[in-house]
Amino acid sequence: STWVDLSRGVASTSFVQGSEAVFRVCPGALLNVGSEGPVLLSAGDVVIQCGANGLLSDNCTVAGGESHFRLTGSPSSVSFRGLQMIDSSVVSVLATASSTTRAKFEGCQWKVC
C-alpha cells in the first residue's frame, strides 16, 4: 500500500448509497503523505482500516503532510480503524463536511515525533 494508491482508490470509487466502501491498508505499511495532500472523503459510507480486521497491532502508519484526511462535502459516515497517525504539520483529520456526517475512530493512535 502507498499513499497514492489509497488516495486514488478513494477518488475513483463510485459510492453506492447504503453500501459501505472499505479500504484496507496492508499490515506493516508506512504511508507517507508528503506533498500529495490529504485523502479527500466526500461521499458515501467509508471505512479506512489497517489489514483485514482494523487492528492497531497490524502496524499501519500514516505520516507527514499538513493533514492526512479531509472530510468534506456530504459523506454519510467515515470510520478509521487501527491506524497510527503521526507528524501531520497542521491537523491529522480536517473535518469540514456536513454537520450530518458521522466520524468514528476505532483503535487509532496519534503521535507527535
N, C-alpha and C positions, 0 to 999 in steps of 0.2 A: 504494500500500500504506500502511496505517496500523497502528499497534499494536493497535487494537481489532479490525481486520479479521483480523490474524494470530491473536490470542487467541481470537476467536470461531470462526475456521476450525478451529483445533486442537480446541477444546472440542466442536464439533459433528460431528467426524469419527467415523464408525464404522470402527474399525480391523479389517482382515481379517488373520488370522494368516498369516504367510508373505509378505505383500504390504507393500511399502514405501509409506508416505504421504509425498509430497514437497510441501512448502510453499515456494513461490517468492516472494521479496520483490522488488519491482520495482527494477531498477537505478536508482541515484541516490536511493533512498528514505531518509528520515530518520524512523525510528520512535521517537517519544517515549513512553517508558513512563509517566511522570508518576504519577498516583495509581491507574492501572489495575492495577498489580501485575504480577507475572511471568506469562509464559505457562506453564501447567501441562502438563507432559508426563508422562502416567501410564500409557500403554498403547501397544502396537504397536511397529512399526519406523518411526521418524520421521526425516525429513530436513528441515532448515530451511536454505535456501540463498539466496544472492544471485543473482538472474537465472536464466537458463537453464542456466548451467554452474557456478554456485557459485564465482565468481571475486571476489577482494577488489577487483580493479580496476574492478568494476561499481559500487562505492561504495554499499553498503548499510550504514547505520549504525543501531545500536540505542543509545539514550541515555537516561540518567536513571533514576529509580526506585531502590528499595532493591536489587532483583535483577531481572535480565532474564528468566531462565528458571529454572524449578524442576522438577527431575526427581524424581518421587515415584511411589509405587506400584510397578508391575512392567512398565515398558516393556522390550521386548527390546533395542532399541538406539536411540540418539539421535545423529544426526550434524548438525553445524553446518558449513556450507561458505561461505567467503568473506564472513563478517560482521565488521564492525568494531564492537566493543562499548566504549562509553565512559561514564564518570561514573555508575556504579552506586554508591550510598552504602554498601552493605554488601558484596555479592559479585555478580558478574555471573551466574554459573551456580551455583545452590544444588542440590547433589545429595544427596537423602535417599531415593533409590529403592532397590530391591532390590539386594543385592550381586551379582546375576547380570546386571544392566543394564550394557550397554556404551555408553560415550560416546566420540564421536570428534570432533575439531576439525580441520578441513582448511582451510588458508589463512585462518584467522581472526586478528584482531588486537585487542588490548586497549590502551586509552589512558586515562590519568587526566588530565583537563584542568583 
